[in-house]
Amino acid sequence: MLFHKNTGVLLHPTSLPGKWGIGTLGSEARQFAKWMSDSNLDVWQVLPVAPPVYANSPYQALSSFAGNPLLISPEELFKMELLTASELSSAEIVNENKVSWNKLSERISLLKLAATRALDLNLPGFDNFQNEPQMKEWCWFAANKSMNRGKPWIKWQNSIIPDQKSIQVQAMIQFLFKKQWQQMKNYCNSLGIKIIGDIPIYTAFDSADVFFNRNLFKLDEHNKPSAVAGVPPDYFSKTGQLWGNPVYDWQQCADSKFKWWTNRLKSALQLFDVVRIDHFRGFAEYWEIPAGEKTAENGNWVKGPGIELFREMEKKLGKLPVIAEDLGLITPSVHKLRKLCGFPGMVVLQFALQDPTFALDKIDPNSIIYTGTHDNDTTAGWIESTGKSLGLNSVSSIIEKALNSPAALAIFPMQDFLELGSWSRMNTPSVASGNWSWRMKKLAKPVAVTRPT
């Protein structure tokens, strides 16, 4: 198994405290890792770290192979002498309980300036990095998108071609992201902390992924999605969730021996110790919605790639350190696929405790137990809305249930350690605005977390 009685925290780096308007990979990340170590926590789970397309959602990314430039620490760039003191000072934003998305618009210009200076330094490893196939694709795409004033690629002017310097600047921004991430990860690992990353099953339509791999997606003759992804009506929404991502042409993916997917997972494993794949049930069957539908109510279940995908990736990458997000409407075929793969699944107590047949001591040891996820209300908020009717009155008592479960790993959103209310939840599914913004104002005192062995 990947874990054995480990304990962790769910916190996206954007939620770290600090003076840059958003959490970054600099000193605040190292301070958080130290807080984890002092709290006896040895797993840090994050959300996807790719650059978001819209609504600041990490699950709608411009690329599966790029990092979000806004996570780059201006402080670390200053230490490299890529920013002046006055430029560093200009990057400061008063820390609030929310990411200052509207105040971060100038940050990319500052990062481009630092990257331009870094190009003159002949940084070791940069030449090989910028020539990696997926990185070359992303940098060309990002430079072209910038020249087209951020428009979706489907609306680009064909006559606009980015110059080599613009492409190199994008590559250097990614190189600086990777450098800071690796330094942060090395520090976490030195403290005995593993990082769990997250990759969505789907990609955004306006992404380098789709632009360069159109044959792998169900698109029409105008290069627009002919079918899109989502889930039918469920606990979160009476009309389902219409995600809008193009769905895969799994036969085309199989014909290529799942090369793109293998490269995607390989890239993720360069950043993370373990990878959680979101919406795992879509590999068994997925909900396909005709393009143009206004809700996710009208769709069909379509067979996914199944075990063939994971066997092919395992041939090339070895044993896969993967967690399967197997929440929602789970059928026997999904359970069978997860067990064939040997991946741990997930148990979320906010759901499980409402099931009269749920028995804590019967949880599969090869599973990850959560109080809630980024899509749930905070546990304090959930107690107010639902938990009290079940006789549950404190966050600490629910955390205790998870700690005493047989699950290999227990993970808690940072908001639950802080016992914060609904105002601090990270995401409300099917609500378009106000998500992905919560931040800590400062680090709390270490918590005393112990699990019975």
N, C-alpha and C positions, 0 to 999 in steps of 0.2 A: 504494500500500500504506500501511497505518497506521503501519508502522515500517520502519526501515532500519538493520540492524545495531545495534539497541539492546540494552541489558542491564538486567535488573531483579531485584527481590526480591519474594518472596511472604511477606507477614507481615500477619496480621490486627491491627487496632489494639488488640484486647483483649490481645494478647501483648506489648505494649510494657511496658518496666519502669516503675516508679514506686511511689508510696506510697499509692495509692488502692484497692488490692486488685484492680485491673483496669487495663489500659492505657486512656488517655483521649486526647482530642483537644487537650490543652493542650501544655505545654512539652515533655513527653516525645515527642510526635508531631513537633514542630519539631526537636528534637534528633536524632530518627531521620532526618528528611529531610536534615539537615546531614550526618549520617553517610553517607547515600546519596550525596550530592553529592561528599563527600570520597573516596568509593570508586569514583567514575566510573559510578555507577548512575543511570539516568534514567527508570526506570519502577518504580512501587510498585503491586503488585497486592494487593488486599484481598479478603476474603470478604464475603458480604452483611452490610450494617450495619443491618438491620431488627431490631426487638425480637423475641427468640425466644419461642416458645410453651412448649416443654418441652425438657428435657435440654440446654438452653443451645445448641442447634444453630442457627446462623445460617441454615440451609436450611429451617427450620420456623418461619416468622415470623407474628406477629400482624397484620402489614400489609405490603403491598408499597410503601407510600407514607410510612411512618414510619421514624424513626431510633431506634436503641437508646439510651434515656436513660442507660444505665450508661456510655456513652462520653463523656458530658458531663464536663468537667473541673471539679471543685470549686474548684480554684485559680483558674480563670478567672472563676467565679461570685463568688469573694471579691474579685477585682480590680474587678468591677462593683458591689461593695458589696451583693450579694444574699445573702451569708453573712457572719456574724461570724467573728472569729478563733477563738473557742471552737467554733463549728459546723464551721469548716474543720478544726480539730484533731480533732474527733470522727470525721471522715471518713477519717482516716489508718488504714491497715492495713499491717502489716509485709509487705514485698515477698517473695514466695516464687516458686518456679518454676511455680506454678499459680495460675490465677485463683481468688480466694477467693469463689466463688459463694455459699457458705453464710453468709459474713460480709457480703454486700452487700444483705441484705434491708432494711436501714434506709436505704439510699441513696435509694430512691424517695421516702420521706418527706421527706428533706432537699431533694431536687430540687423537690418540690411546694411546700415552704416558700419556696425561692428564686424559683420561678415566681410564687407569690402576691405576693411583694414586687415582682417585675418588672412585674406587671400595673398597678401604680401609676405606672410611669415613662413611659408613652406611648412605648414604643420605636418608632422609625421603621420602617415596613414591616409591623408586626405585624397591623394591621387587615386589610390585603389578604391576608396569609399565612393568618390564621385562617379567612378566607372562601373559600379555595380548595376546590372541591368534595370532592376526596379527603381533604383535611385535616379538613374538617367531619365527614366520615364517620368518620375514624379517631378524632377527639377524642370524639365521641358514643359510639363503640364502647368506647374505653378507659375513659371515665368510667363507663359502664354495667357494664363488666366489673369495675371496682374495687368498685362498689356491690354486685355479686353475688359478692363475695369470690373473684374470680378464676376462677369456674366457666366452663366452655365456654358459648358463647352458646346452644347447643341446650338448656341447662338453666336459662336465666335465668327469673326471675319477671317476667312481663309487666307487673306493676303498678309495678315500679321504673323510675322515669324520672330521669335525672341532672339536677341543677340547672345553670343556665347558668354559674355560677362554676366548678364542677368541670370543665365542658367547656373553659372558657377556660384553666384551669390546665394541662390536657393540651396545649392549643394552644401555650401559652407554653413548656412543656418542649420541644416540637418546634421552636419558634422559636429557643430557645437552642442546641439541637443543631445546627440549620441554620447559625446564626451562627458557632458554633465550627468546624463542618466547613468552611465557606467560608473562614474565616481560615486554617485549616490548608492547604486546597487552594491558596489564593492564594500562600502561602509556598512550597509545593512547586513550583508553576508558575514562581515567580520564580527558582527554582534550576534550572529546565529539566527538572523532574520531572513526568511524566504519571502520573495515577492510573487504574488499571484497577479498575473495580468488578465486581461479580458479582451476577447475579440468577438465582434458581432458575427452572426452567421452571414448577414447580408452586407452589401456595400451600398453606398449612396449612388444614385444615377449620375450626379455631377461629380465624378471622381476619375482620377487617373486609372483606377482599376477597370472601370467600364470603358473609358475612352480607348485604352490600348488592348482590351480583351472583349470586344463587342460580340464575338462569336460564342462566348461562354454564357451569354445572357439572352433571355427571350426578348428581343427587340423586333420592331416592325421594319418595313422598308424605308422608313424615315429616321431610323435609329432611335426611335422612342420606345419605351417599354410597352410590350403588348400585354403583359400581365405583371402584377405587383404583389408584394408580400404583405402579410399582416396575420392577425389571428381572429377567429370568429368571436362572437359575443362571449364574455367570460366574467369572472369576478371583478375585473377592473373596469369593464365598459359593456353597456347593454347593446351597443352597436358594433362591438369588436374594436380592434385596433388596426387602422389603415396606415401602415408604415410607409407605403409608397415606393419601397426599394424594388428595383428590377429583380426578378427571380432568375435562378440559374437554368441554363439548358444543360441538365446533368449528363445527357448523352454526349454532348460536345466535351464536357469536362472529363468524362470517362475516356473518350477517344484520345485525349491528350495525356492520359494516365495521371490525371489530377495534378498536373505540373504547377498550375497557378496556386492551388490550395496548398500544395506541399511547400512552395516558396513562401506563402503567407504564414504558415505555422512556423517554418524555420526562422523567418524574420522575427516573429513574436518571441521565440525561445532565445533569441539573442538579447532580449530585454528582460525577460522574466524567467523565474525558476520553474513556475508552473503556469499553465494557461487555462482559464475558464472559457469554454466556448458557449456563447449566449444562444439560447433557443435551440438546444440540442435536438429537441423533438423534430425539428425541420429536416434532419438527416434521415429520419424514418418516413415521415409524411409531413408535407407542409401545406399551408393554406394559401391557395393561389386565387387572386382576385383579378377579374378582367380590368384592364386599364380604363379609367374614366368613371369607375364607381365612386360614389361619395362617401360610402361607409364600407366596413369590412363584412357586412352581413351576407352579401352575395358572393360566394366563392366555392372552391372545391378542394378537397384533400387530394394531393398528388403525391405519388411515391417519390421518396428521396433516394440518394445514392446508396444508403445503407452501409454495411460493413466494408464494401469494396473500397470506399474512399479511405477509411482508416487503415486498412491493410496496405494499401498502396503507399500512404504516407509513412507507415511504420517501416516498410522496406527501405525507405530512403533516409529516415530520421532516427530509426531505432525506437525503443519503447517510448511511448508518448506520455509526457507528464501533463495530463489533461483532466480537467474537471468538467463534467457534463451538467449544464444548467437544464435540468429536466423538470421544470415547473409548468403549471398549466394543465391542459387536458392531455393526460398521459395515457397512452394505450399500451396493451401488452407488447406490441411490436417495438415501442420505444424502450420499454424495460429490457426486452431481449437484446436490442442493439447495444444499450449501455453495458449490459453484463458481458456481452461478447467482446466488447472493447476493453473491459476491465476498469472503466472509469468510475470514480466516485460520483454519486449524484448529490442532490441537495434536499435538505429538509428545512422549511421555514416555519418557525413556531407560530407566527401570526396566523398562518393557514392551518397548521396541524392541530393547534389547540382548539380549533372550532369543529374538529372532526371527532365525534363521540367514539369512534373506533380506534383512535390514535393511542398508541402505547409507547411512552418514551423509552422504556427499557428494551423495546423490540426493534429499535432503529438499527439498520444495517451498519455495522462498524465501518464499512467502506463508504462513508458518506460525510458530507459537510453540513453541519447544523448552524442555522442562523436565527437570530431573533427576528430580523427582517432584512430586506435587501434595499438597494437604491430605489427600487420601484415602490416600496412599501412606505406607509406612514412610519414615523418614529414610534418606538414601542410605547413611549409615554402618551403620544397622541392616540395610538391604537387602543391603549387601555381605556382612555376616556370615551372613545367611540364604541368600543366592542368588548374589551377585556373585562370590564367590571361586571358585565352580565354573565360572564363565565366564572366569576369569583376570583379574578386576577386583579390585584390592586397595586402592584409595584413592579417597576422595571427590574430591580435587583432580583426579585423572585423568579422572573422569566429568564434572566441571565443565568441564574443558578441552575435552572432546569437544563439549559444547554450544556453548562459545564459538567453536569452530572450524567449526561447522556453517554451511550456507548460510541457516539460518532468519533471518527478519527480526528476531526478538526472542528472546533467551535469558533465561529466568527461573529463579531458584533459591530454594527455601524458605530462610528465614533459618537454620533448623536445619542446612542443608547448608553454609552459609558458616561456621557454628560447629562443624561436623563432630560433631554430637551424635548419640547413639544412639537406639534405638527408644523409650526412655522419654519422649522429647520429641515424639513424633509428635502431630499435631493431631487426627486422626480415624482410627478403625478402623471401616470400614463394617460394618454388621450387628451391631456391639457397642453395646449401649444406653447404657452408662455409662462415665464416665472420659474422655470426649472434650471437645474445644473448650476446654481449660484451660491448655495450655502457655503459659508466659511467660518472657521473658528476665529475669534478675536485674539485669543492667546491660548497657549498650551495649559491644560489643567495639571494638577499635581498627579504624579503616577498613581495608578490604581493597583490594588493587590489582587491579582488574578491567579487562582490555582485550580488545577483539575485533579480529581482523584485518579490515581494510576491503577 
